[in-house]
Amino acid sequence: MDLRLLGFDAPILHAVHDMLDATGEESDKSMTAPTRTYVRDAKAMAATPADVKEYPNSYVFLVDMPGLKSGDIKVQIEDGNVLVISGERKREEEKEGAKYVRMERRVGKLMRKFVLPENANVDSIKAVCQDGVLSVTVEKLPPPEPKKPKTIEVKVA
């Protein structure tokens, strides 16, 4: 707000006004800057390929998890309906006398998040990892039964 509009034109008021504006901008930047965890997770999600198939009775999520053992993979439900699949591939330890000439295989965190539809049965989830591909099956809930009309008895007054 410009203080001159209110009839104040003193230099000290302009200085206070400028200081308030400067601190407001800095605090806005710190509040909107992404955290390291957020950036790391965003990179992991962008680099983790996945396919989603829908069958009549289930949803199947296929996620590439190369080089991970089943104990290194986490499959979780967060916030009631968010399927989170994660794992981390670590760099192999260098053996004595060997050195990398080229490194192209990805190391680091693997992660994907999927918001499940309302008809997903989060209590019936199965996960199987075979040949570096994780298959997560989420069963569908049966469709709700149609509501039957309710008859109200009319009494004579």
C-alpha positions in Angstrom: 0.0 0.0 0.0 1.3 3.4 -0.9 1.4 5.6 2.2 1.2 8.8 0.1 -2.4 7.9 -0.6 -3.2 8.3 3.1 -1.6 11.7 3.3 1.7 10.4 4.8 4.8 11.4 2.9 7.5 11.3 5.5 10.8 9.6 4.6 10.8 7.5 7.7 7.4 6.0 6.8 8.7 5.1 3.4 11.7 3.3 5.0 9.4 1.3 7.3 7.2 0.5 4.3 10.2 -0.8 2.3 11.4 -2.9 5.2 8.0 -4.5 5.6 7.9 -5.3 1.9 11.4 -6.8 1.9 10.7 -9.2 4.8 7.4 -10.2 3.2 9.1 -11.2 0.0 11.8 -13.2 1.8 9.3 -15.1 3.9 7.2 -15.9 0.8 10.3 -17.4 -0.9 11.1 -19.6 2.1 7.5 -20.8 2.4 7.2 -21.8 -1.3 10.7 -23.3 -1.8 10.5 -27.1 -2.2 12.2 -29.2 0.5 15.1 -31.6 -0.4 12.8 -34.6 0.4 10.2 -33.3 -2.0 12.7 -32.7 -4.8 14.2 -36.2 -4.2 10.8 -37.9 -4.3 9.7 -35.9 -7.4 12.9 -37.1 -9.2 12.4 -40.7 -8.1 8.7 -40.7 -9.3 9.7 -39.2 -12.7 12.3 -41.8 -13.2 10.3 -44.9 -12.1 8.3 -46.3 -15.0 5.0 -48.0 -14.3 1.9 -49.4 -16.1 -1.6 -49.6 -14.7 -4.1 -52.2 -15.9 -7.8 -52.4 -15.0 -9.5 -55.8 -15.0 -13.2 -56.5 -14.2 -12.3 -57.4 -10.6 -9.0 -55.6 -9.9 -6.4 -53.0 -10.7 -2.8 -54.1 -11.4 0.2 -51.8 -11.0 3.4 -53.0 -12.8 6.5 -51.1 -11.7 10.1 -51.7 -12.8 12.3 -52.3 -9.8 15.6 -53.6 -11.3 18.1 -55.1 -9.0 16.0 -54.9 -5.9 15.1 -57.9 -3.7 11.6 -58.2 -2.3 12.8 -57.1 1.2 14.1 -53.8 -0.3 10.7 -52.8 -1.7 7.9 -51.1 0.3 4.3 -51.2 -0.7 2.1 -49.0 1.6 -1.2 -47.2 1.7 -1.1 -43.6 2.9 -4.0 -41.3 3.7 -6.5 -44.1 3.2 -6.3 -44.3 -0.6 -2.8 -43.5 -1.9 -0.7 -46.5 -3.0 3.0 -45.8 -2.4 5.6 -48.1 -4.0 9.2 -47.4 -3.1 12.6 -48.9 -2.9 16.3 -47.9 -3.2 18.9 -49.3 -5.4 22.4 -48.9 -4.0 25.6 -48.7 -5.9 27.6 -51.9 -5.9 30.8 -51.9 -3.9 33.9 -51.7 -6.0 36.1 -54.7 -5.8 39.8 -54.3 -5.4 41.5 -53.8 -8.8 38.2 -53.0 -10.6 37.0 -49.6 -11.6 34.0 -48.3 -13.5 34.7 -47.3 -17.1 31.1 -46.4 -17.7 28.1 -46.1 -15.4 24.7 -46.0 -17.0 22.4 -48.0 -14.8 20.3 -46.0 -12.4 21.0 -46.0 -8.7 19.0 -44.2 -6.0 15.5 -44.1 -4.9 12.6 -45.6 -6.9 9.1 -44.4 -6.0 5.6 -44.1 -7.4 2.4 -42.9 -5.9 -1.1 -43.7 -7.1 -4.4 -42.3 -5.9 -6.7 -45.3 -5.8 -10.3 -45.1 -7.0 -13.2 -45.3 -4.6 -14.0 -48.9 -5.5 -10.4 -50.1 -4.6 -10.3 -52.6 -1.7 -7.3 -51.4 0.3 -7.7 -54.4 2.6 -7.0 -56.8 -0.3 -3.7 -55.9 -1.8 -1.1 -58.4 -3.1 2.5 -57.7 -4.2 4.8 -60.0 -6.1 8.2 -59.2 -7.5 9.6 -61.3 -10.3 12.5 -60.7 -12.7 12.8 -57.0 -11.5 9.1 -56.2 -12.1 6.8 -55.6 -9.2 3.2 -56.5 -9.7 0.7 -55.0 -7.2 -2.9 -56.2 -7.4 -5.6 -54.2 -5.7 -9.0 -56.0 -5.7 -12.1 -54.0 -6.5 -15.0 -53.7 -4.1 -18.2 -55.2 -5.3 -20.6 -52.6 -6.7 -23.1 -51.3 -4.1 -26.5 -52.8 -4.2 -29.2 -50.5 -5.7 -31.3 -48.9 -3.0 -34.7 -50.3 -2.8 -37.6 -47.9 -2.5 -38.8 -47.5 1.1 -42.5 -47.7 1.7 -44.0 -45.5 4.4 -47.2 -46.5 5.9 -49.9 -43.8 5.7 -52.1 -43.7 8.8 -55.6 -42.4 9.0 -56.1 -39.3 11.1 
